[in-house]
Amino acid sequence: MFETLKKAPVDKIFALLGEYRADDRPQKLDLGIGVYKDATGNTPVMRAVTKAEKRIFDAQTTKSYVGVSGNRGFCDTIVDLVFADRIEGDRITSVQAPGGTGSLWVIMQLLKRAKPGATVWISDPSWPNHYPMLELAGLNPQYYPYFDPETRSVKFDEMLAALDKMGPNDIVLLHACCHNPTGANLTPEQWDQVAQSMKRTGAFPFLDLAYLGFGDGLEADAYGVRKMAQTCPELMVAFSASKNFGLYRERTGVVIGVAANKDSANIVFSQLANVIRASFSQSPDHGAEIVRVIMDDPELRAQWEDELKEMRDQVLTLRKNLAGSLRKLSNSDEFDFVEQHRGMFSLLGLSKDAVEKLKKQHGIYLIDDSRANIAGIPEHDTDKLAAAILDVGK
Ligand SMILES: Cc1ncc(COP(=O)(O)O)c(C=O)c1O
């Protein structure tokens, strides 16, 4: 059996993490993997999460099955968080899935049933897992223009021109906020135009919402997904609680479907449940129950929002400091985009060669496309990091 198999390529983010762990230089710095780190370099368990876990530990009397569609209180509270009554409730349906990745996967299975072999357009570049997941799901991934490496911002005219040419057989995967890997995002006015274009062409919106609250706040970051749902008759959203609740390893996510009406939403729900039953039967409950407990208790919810703000502010401060260090040491505004970007990442625009030098000569680990996890930079180290970036050149 196995003689027919070849060794599969390793995921470059996890391969880089392995190299980093094997490096024994004390000054090494991991800006590869996308996790938030506090000022001490730790990825903390949020205080609201620990409190909720204690409550669950004391109150839970069974570990029996929850059900195919998952923890309903969790799904409902996330739907409220994302849409906050901005669209009619009976157009919405939801099921729990294992993290953002599991949610994306379940949606892809649904899309394959609805339109076998359909083209799914992803941004150029996109989160490295989008393309292989779509291929594995039997869909047809293609890129739409997105990032301009010269200006390090969205080449919106080209993006919109590509969207305007699409039709009802096209599916467009959009990062709802905090674009990964580039850090460059659509403005509210640009979201308005994207929504109008997709309404006009009938292309289907598929939103990846992995960083709600990490960019400019819970309300501001929800602008795009709300606008799309208000404008277009149907869409799907993959929500992840990995970053904003710090629940990475608990695999906590929600698939949200928005349909034209209640009957259609019911059909979507039945298909999602059917996909889940035939794939992994149901999702792990622990992370979902933590989120439900937090969101149902006003005090815990307020604490979670404060902690999320702390993380967001920390990333914004790091952006400001790194851009400041680069401005000071290079005597130019070339890297000011670092301060304008939002979310955990920025694509720095360095060559593969420069990224390799950063690793070899300075012990600084970035993905080879030069994506830097801004949330992984130690606060006092922005001068040192800036000097290393300028030392290796582009
Ligand atoms: C754009 C994007 N989508 C989805 C995910 C998946 O998140 P999860 O860890 O919840 O599967 C990530 C995580 O890095 C991401 O950056």
The ligand as an SDF file (V2000), in Angstrom:
LIG
                    3D

 16 16  0  0  0  0  0  0  0  0999 V2000
   -6.7490   33.6690    7.8480 C   0  0  0  0  0  0  0  0  0  0  0  0
   -6.8400   32.5010    8.7720 C   0  0  0  0  0  0  0  0  0  0  0  0
   -7.8770   31.6720    8.6660 N   0  0  0  0  0  0  0  0  0  0  0  0
   -8.0160   30.6180    9.4760 C   0  0  0  0  0  0  0  0  0  0  0  0
   -7.0920   30.3560   10.4580 C   0  0  0  0  0  0  0  0  0  0  0  0
   -7.2960   29.1130   11.2890 C   0  0  0  0  0  0  0  0  0  0  0  0
   -7.4500   29.2940   12.6070 O   0  0  0  0  0  0  0  0  0  0  0  0
   -7.6420   28.0690   13.6080 P   0  0  0  0  0  0  0  0  0  0  0  0
   -6.3670   27.9410   14.3610 O   0  0  0  0  0  0  0  0  0  0  0  0
   -8.8010   28.4650   14.4440 O   0  0  0  0  0  0  0  0  0  0  0  0
   -7.9190   26.8520   12.8070 O   0  0  0  0  0  0  0  0  0  0  0  0
   -5.9920   31.1790   10.6140 C   0  0  0  0  0  0  0  0  0  0  0  0
   -4.9790   30.8930   11.6260 C   0  0  0  0  0  0  0  0  0  0  0  0
   -3.8520   31.2660   11.5690 O   0  0  0  0  0  0  0  0  0  0  0  0
   -5.8630   32.2970    9.7480 C   0  0  0  0  0  0  0  0  0  0  0  0
   -4.8350   33.1290    9.8370 O   0  0  0  0  0  0  0  0  0  0  0  0
  1  2  1  0
  2  3  1  0
  2 15  2  0
  3  4  2  0
  4  5  1  0
  5  6  1  0
  5 12  2  0
  6  7  1  0
  7  8  1  0
  8  9  2  0
  8 10  1  0
  8 11  1  0
 12 13  1  0
 12 15  1  0
 13 14  2  0
 15 16  1  0
M  END
$$$$
